Amino acid sequence: MGNIKLTEVTKSFGETEVIPPINLEVSDGQFVVFVGPSGCGKSTLLRLIAGLEDVTSGKIEIDGRDATTIPPAKRGLAMVFQSYALYPHMSVRRNIAFPLKMEGLSKQEIDARVATAAKILNLTDYLNRRPGQLSGGQRQRVAIGRAIVRQPAAFLFDEPLSNLDASLRVNMRLEIADLHHSLKTTMIYVTHDQIEAMTMADKIVVLHAGRIEQVGSPLELYSRPRNMFVAGFIGSPKMNFVAGADASKPEVETIGIRPEHIFLSKESGEWAGKVRVAEHLGSDTFLHVLVENLGTLTVRADGEFDVSYGDQVFLTADPSKIHSFDKNGEAIV
């Protein structure tokens, strides 16, 4: 259960094609994250899978069954949105039970499923409260509980943590990851936050202008980006890019080096530069260093590395960690 396959799926609004032909397979039990900047088509692609948007062409299969024209309610999928969409006049218990009542299940079955979902999500003590009496994180758990009780083939999450503050987002990431491991159900998760993608996914699908740029595990995308877009999008802070051909590789137009792969010294190094900004974050310090003819490079240093604005430092790139790209921005292996 929970295998989803897209074959040559496209979506157009009028004359505008927002999803060019896409081929993708999500295996049963995988946690797959669609990630990319705003407007890249990730939410549209999720809505196509859910059946909330009609495909222009192509085929969507769920567990081997052609679901392209099947209505959303018949696809066996459960969706969790950015907005909690809870009924404010209903208790938590009634909110979670609502889709089961619509299906006409018995009270005994509904009570059993609600109790199980509440236990999984630590909501048992809140079942008689109303949404207005809950925190944002608790309300999001109620929305997830409403999806769990349906026992879907797959869960579809559309930026579910966007309305939460930073600390709650971290906690909810852990809770959703734990939920995936306990339920072992396929999950497709949409976010613009690459940190969410890197920390939660088995497989990441990087989207740009409706196209799939690369599919792989978090470490594959980090270590072996297919092009400059993926290299610049995955990783925080982002990869440094330096234009100019490598003399040993004439086809190289740009080299890339991550902030953590640059050695920093106050005495000597490959490039001399001056500190523009020093971001002291405790365990880490991120320096933005202006290097003549290269521009500003970001460097990750030890949290206790003591520098200030205007200080001279020296940088040396780890040669084994340099990425090379051609004139089209494609990686050169």
N, C-alpha and C positions, 0 to 999 in steps of 0.2 A: 504493500500500500504506500502511496505517496510519491510514485514516480511520475514526473512531469516532463513532457518533451515538446519542444517547439520546433516546427519545421517550416522554414521560409516564411515566417510570420512577419507581416507588414501592417503598418497603420498610417493612414492619411486622413487629414482633416481638409476636405475640399481638395485643392490642388497641392496642398503642402504635405509632403511625406515626412512624418515625425519619427517613424520607425522603419528604416530600410530593412531588407530581408534579414531575419535573425534565425539562427539555428542554435538551440541550447537544450541540454538535458540535465535535469535535477534528479539525482538518484534518491531512492527511498531512504529516509532517515537523515539526509544531509541538512546542514545548516548553511544556506546559500545567501550571500548578501549582495544586493544590487547597489553599487556605489557610483557616485559621479556628481559633478556640479549641478546646480539648479538648472532645469531645462534640458537635461541630457536624455530624458525619456524613461527614467527608471520607474517612476510611479505609473506612467502610462503602460509600461510593459507589465507591471504587476496587475493593473486593472484589466488588461487583456487576458491574463491567466485566470483572474477571478471571474471574468465574464461581465464585468461592469462596463467594458468597452467592447464593441464588435471589432474583430480583425478585418482588415481590408482584404488580405489574402493570406494563404498559408494555413497550417493546421496545428491545433493544440491537442495533445493527447494526455490524459490522466489515467495512470495505471493501464495503459494500452488501449483505452477507449477514446474514440474521437469525441472530444468535448467542445469543438470549435463553435458549435451552434447551440450547445446545451445551456439553459438558463443558469444564472449564478447559484440559485438555491439547490440545483440538482447536481452541482459539480463535486460536492463533498469536501469543499474547502471552507475555512473559517478565516475572516479578515479582521485585523485589529488596526484601527485608524489612529491618526495623529490626535484627533479629538476623541474624547472618551465616549461620547454619544450615549450617556446613561440617562435613564428616566429619573428626573429629580424627585418625583413624588413616590417612587417605589423604593423599597428597602434593597439592600445589597442582595439578599436572598432572591427577591422577585426579579431584580435586574439580571442576575445570572440565569435564573430559570426561564426567563422570557422566551428565548428561541425554542426551548423544549416544549413549552405550552403551545406555541404556534404549530409545532409538529404533531401535537395531540398525544404526547406520551402520558402514561399513567402518573398519578401523583407519587406513587412509591418509587418509580424509576426516576422521576425528576428529583425527588428528595435525595436519593442515593447519589446521583451524579453531582448535584450541587454540593453535597457534603464532601465528596471526594475532591472536587475542584477547590473548595474553600480550604481544605486541609493542605493541598499542594501549595497553595498561594498564601498561606498563613492569614486567611480571612475569616476563620471560624468564629472568632470573637466579635466580628463586625457585621455578621449577617443581618442583624436587625436594625442596623443604622441606615441612614439615607446618604446618598453621595455627597451632599453638602456638609456632612459631618466627618468627611474623610480628607486625608491629605492627597496631593496630586499623585503621589506614587501608589497610594492605596486605590484610588479611583482607576488608575491604569491597570492595576491587578484585577479589579472587578471586570474591566473590559476584556482582559485576557481570560478570566474565568468564564465569561459568557461564551468565549470561543472554545475553551476546553471541553465544556459539557456537551458540545455537539459531536465530540469524538471524530474530528475531521481527518481526511487523508493527509492534509497539509495545512499549516498555518501560514497566512500571509500578513506580514507586518508592514504598514506604510508609515515610516518615520514616527513610531509610537512614543519616542522619548523627547520629541522636540519641545514639548510644553513644560518640561521639568527643568529644575535648576541643575547646576553642574554636579553637585554631590548626589542628588537623587538619580541622575542619569547613570552615574557609576554603579550605584546600588542596583538599579533596574537592569543594567547590562548583566550583572552577575546573576540576578534572579532569572532572567530569560535564558541565560546559558545553562543554569542548573535545571530549568524547566525542560530544555531540549534534551539534556542527558537523562532525565527521569522518564520523560514520555517517549523518547526515541522516535518522534514524529518529524516528518519533513517540515522544515521551516524556510520560508523565503522572506527576507528582511530588507527593506529599502531604507537607505540613509544617504545623506550628503556628507556625513562625518566619517572620514577614513579611519579614525581611531576606533569608532564603533565597529567598523568592518574588520579591522585587523584583530581586535580582541575577541570577536564573537564567531567569526565564520570558519567553517570547514573549507568553503570555496567562495572566492570573491569574483563577481562579474563587474568589471570596470566599464562603465558606459560613457560615451562622449558623442553628443549630437545624434543620439539614437542608435549609434553603432556600438557593438561590443569591441572594445580595444584589446582586452585580454581577460582570460579566465584562468584561475589557479588558486593555490593555497596562499594564505597571507605571506609566508616566507618566500614562495616562488615569485610573487609580484614584487616583493621588496628586493630580493637578491637578483632577479633576472627580469626586469621590466622589458616589455617588448618594444616600447618606444618612449619618446620624451614625455608624452602626456602621462602615461602610467608612472614613469619615473618621478615626475614632478608632483603627481597627485598622491601617491602612496608614500608614506613616511612623514614624520613630523619632528622637527621642521623639515621643509621640503628640500629636495636635492639641489645642490649648486650646479649651475651650468656655465661652462666657460667656452665661448666661441673661439674657433681657430683650429686649423688642422693639426693633427699629431704627425710630426715629421716621420715617425716610424710606420704610420698608417695613413697614407695620402688620402684615402677615401673618407677619413674621419672629419666631420664638419664641426662637431661639438663634443666635449667631454663632460661627464657628470660625476660629481663626488658628493657623497652624503656628509652632513656636518660631523657625524661621529667618526668619519674615516679620514679626518684631517688632524695631523699632529700639531700641537700648539707649543710654542716656546717663546721665552723672552730674550733668548740669546741669538739663535740662528735658525735658518730654515730656507725652504725653496722660494717662498714669497714673503716679502716684507709688507706690512700693512699697518694701518692705524685703526684703533677701536672707535667705531661710531656709536654703538649701543652695547651695553653689557647687561644682560638679563639674568640676574641672580635669583635662581629658583630653589635654592636650598641644596638638594643633592646634585643639581646640574647648574652650569652657567652657560648661556648661549650668547656668543659674541658675534656681532655684525661688524666685519672688518673690511675696510676699504683698501683694496689692493690696486695699485696703479696698473692701468691697461687691462685689468680683469674685472673691475667693478667691485661690488660688495659681496663678500662670501660669508656664509653663516657657519660657525664652528661650535661644536659641542665640547665643553671643557668640564673639568671637575668643579663641583660646587664651591670649592675653596680657592679656586684660581683667582687671585686678587689683581684685577685690572680696572681701569676707569676710562672714561671718555678721553680720546686723544693719545692714549698710550700706544707705543709701538710694540707689535708682536710679529712673530714669524710663523708661517704656516708651511706644512709639508704634507702633500696628499699621499695616502697609502697606495702605492702603484698597483697592488693586487685588487684594489677595490674601485678602480676607475672604470666608469661605463663610457662606451664610445657610441656615437650616433652619427648617421650619415646626413646628407643635405635634406632628406625628407623626414628627419627625426626618428628614423627606424634604428633599432639597436644593431650594432655590429658585434657579433660574437667573436 
